Amino acid sequence: MKSAAFDYVRPRSVAEACDLLAENADAKVVAGGQSLGPMLNLRLAQPPLLIDITRIAELGRIAETDGAVTIGATVTHAAIEDQKIGAPANGFLARVASGIAYRAVRTRGTIGGSLVHADPAADWVSSLTALGAEILVVGPGGTPRRVSVADFVRGAMDVAIEHDEIVTGVHVPRLSATARCGYHKICRKTGEFAEAIGVAVFDPDRGLCRVVAGAGGGRPVVIDGARGTDRLLATFDDPRSGRECLDEAGVTGDDYQMQIHVAAVQRAVQELRGR
């Protein structure tokens, strides 16, 4: 199919893009177009105006400090995979990026677009939640605000952003050199959407231990290390105790879905522990 007719504009600044959104209630922002493009062609989305933000220079910038790396919203998955940005999580971001769909998709798809689309099966939604990353958002007034990825994603394709606001970047805190991460997703074949995602992050120097179960049909479920790091990680040595932990945390599904969620988290924890 072909998309319905629409107007197209390329703003040169975030302020201009926000003004266009404020003036056009049904407009859509587009960058890589890997999610919006198919929706347009299937006429699931029929916006009268597309606002292409790829010419806005500040959205493609990388800013590094001792404590964090800020990744511009239009930075592509491929750029992260190729380690063209800093490595706030000791190579973990490149590891995650390399498993997103296919290389052709990764060269077009953007980190900001993935987070705004908020598909529960998206790799960045779960992995950045586990890292404690924050979304940078700007509206017509020009004043930026930050919101954690965990709070930004309210549910399946539902995010905490106003129509006239734009995501400008992702603020990822640096892990210490001793930190370890694990990531595993279960797909029927390479490139397909994940049926279950498991993420585990352990940073002893920062006192951080967090496990995330994603791709469950809604927002990722976070299990922090309040019960103690060793106890939390050891929970997933046994599938039965792992399932009890996920049940307690709020992961839901039929028996098959629960089994694959437990398996994904268990394998992420095993990777973190070097097994």
N, C-alpha and C positions, 0 to 999 in steps of 0.2 A: 504494500500500500504506500501511498504518498501522504505526506503531512498536509493538513489544512493550510491555507494561505496565512502568512504572518509578516509583520514588518520586522526589520532587523537593524540594530544600532550597535556601534562599538564605542562606548565611553572611554575616555582617557584617564579618568580618576575615579576613586571610590566615591567621592562626593557626587560626581555627575551620575554615577550608576545608582546611588541611593535616591537622588532626585527623580531619576527616570522611574524607579520603582514606586516612589510615592505618588507620582502622577498617573501611573498605569497599574491599577489594582490587579489586573489579570496577567501582567507581564511575567516572564520567566527568565532567570539568569542561566546562561550556558557558558561552559568552559570546554572541558573535554568532550562533553556530549555523549558519553558512553552509556548513560542511563536515560537521559532525556531524549536522545536521538531515536531510539526504538519506540519510546512512548509517543513521540510525534508521528512517526510513520504508521503506527497502529491507531493513531488518533485517540489514544487514551489521554493525551494532553493536547489542547488546541489553544495555546496562548495567542493573543493578537500581536504580541511584541516579544521578540527575543533580544535580551541584553547580553552581548558577548563581552565578557570581562577579561579575555586573554591579553588585551593590549594594555592593561593597567600594570605598569611596571612593578609597583610595590607589592602586588600579589604574588609575584614570582621570586621575591627576595628571601634570602636566608640570613637570620641574625643569630649570632652565637655569643653567649656569655659563659662565665664559669659555672653558672648554675642551670643553664637551660639552652635549648636550641629552639628558635621560632621558625617554623616552616611556612612559607607563603601558601595561600589557599590554592593557587594554580600550579604549584609544583607537582610534577607528574609522578606516578608510581615508579616509572622507569628511572627517573632521576634519583629517587631514593634507593632503588635496587642497585643502581650503579655507584652508589655512595658519593654522589655529587653534593651531598649536604654533610653536616657534622654527624657524629655518631653518639647521640646522647644516651643510648641504651646499649652500648658496646656491640654494635652491629645487628641488634635485634630488628630494627626498622627495615634494614635491607633484607633480612631473612624473611620478614612478613611480606614485604613488597614483591619479592621474587615469586611468591605463590599466588599472586592475584591474577586470576583469569589466564590470558595469554599475553605474550610480549606486545602484540599489536594493540591490545587494550591498554596495557601499562604505559605505552608511549603517548597515549592520548588522555587517559583518565587521570583525574587530579585528586589529591588528598582532601581538599576542601569539598569538592563535589561529592565524594564518597560519604563524607560525614554529614553533609546537608541532606543527601538522599536518604541516609539512615536505614538502608536495608539491613535487617537483623543478621543476614548472612555475610555482610561486608567485613573484610578482614580488619580494617582500621577501627571500626566501631568497637570491637572487642579488645584489640591489642592496645589501643590508646586509652581505653578505660582502665585497663590493668596497669598502665604506666602512670596514671594520675595526670594525664595531659589536660590542657585547658584550650577551649575554643576562643578565638579573638573575634569579636563582632563589632561592626560599626554601622550606625544608622545615619539619618539625614543631618543630625546635629553635629556629627563628626567626632563625638566622644566615644572612644572605644570601651568596651566592657569585656570581661572575661567570665566564662562559665565552664565548669569542669565538663569533660566529655560525658561523664556519668549522669550529670544533670541535663546536659544539652539534648541527649537522646532520650525522649520521653516514652517512646514506643516504636512500633514498626512504622518507618517513614514519617515519624512525627518528632519534630525538633523544636527547641525553645528559641525561636527566632521570629521576629516580626517580618511582615511582608516587605517593608522598606529598609530592611537591614541586610548586610552582606557579611559573610564570614571572610575575614582577611587573612587568617593564619591559624596555626596550631602551635601552642607553647608546650614543649615537651621537656620536663625536668630531667637533668642528667642523673644517671645512676652512677654509683661509685664503681671503681675498677674491679671490685670483688663481686659485683652483682651478677646474678645469673637469671636467664629467662628461658621459658619453654613455650612452644606454640605447636598446636596440632589441630588440623581441621579434617573432617570426614566428608568426602564428596564421592559421588558415584564414579566420576572420572575427572581427570585434570581439566580445569577451566570451568567446571560447573559450580553452581552456588553450593555453599557448605550446608550440610544438614546438622552439623554440630561443630562447635569451635571450643577449644580449651586453651587457656592462657595461664601461665604461672610466672610470677616475678618475685624474686627474693634478693633483697639488698641488705645484708647484715649491717653495713656501716650506717645506713639511714633508718634502720629498724623497720624496714618495709617487707611485708610478705602478703601477697595478694593473689588470689586465684579467681579466674573469671570463666563462666560458662556462657558461651554466646551461640548465636544462630538458633535461638529457641522460639522465634516468632515475635519477640518483643525486645525490650531493652536487655542488654547483657546483665547477668546476675553476678554480683560481686561477693566474694567470700574473703574477708580480710583475715589477718593473722591474730585476731584478738584472743583466740583460744591457744595461742602459742605456735611458733613456726614449726617446730619439729612435729607437734601433734597434728597440725593442719596438713602438712605434706604427707605424713605417715597415714593419714586417713584414706588416701587414695592408693595405698598399697593393696587394699582389699576392695574389690568391686562392690561388695555389700555395704561396707562402711562408707564408701564413696557415694553410693546412691543415697544413703541416709543423710549424708552431709548436703547433697544437692537438694533433696526433698526439703530439708530444714531451711535451706537458703531461699527456696521459692521456685526452683526449676520444676516445670510441669511437663507432662506429655504421657503418651501411652507407654507400654512396656518397652517397645522397640526404641522409641525416642529417648527414654531415660537411659537405656543401655548405651546408646551411642554418645549421649552427653557425658556419661560417666567415663566411657572409653576415651573420649577426646581430652577431657581434663586429666585423666590418669596418665595418658601419654605425654601431655605437656609437663606434668610434674616429673615424670621419669626423665624427660629431656633435661629439665632444669637440674635434676640430681645426677646427670651424667650417666644414666642407665640406658 
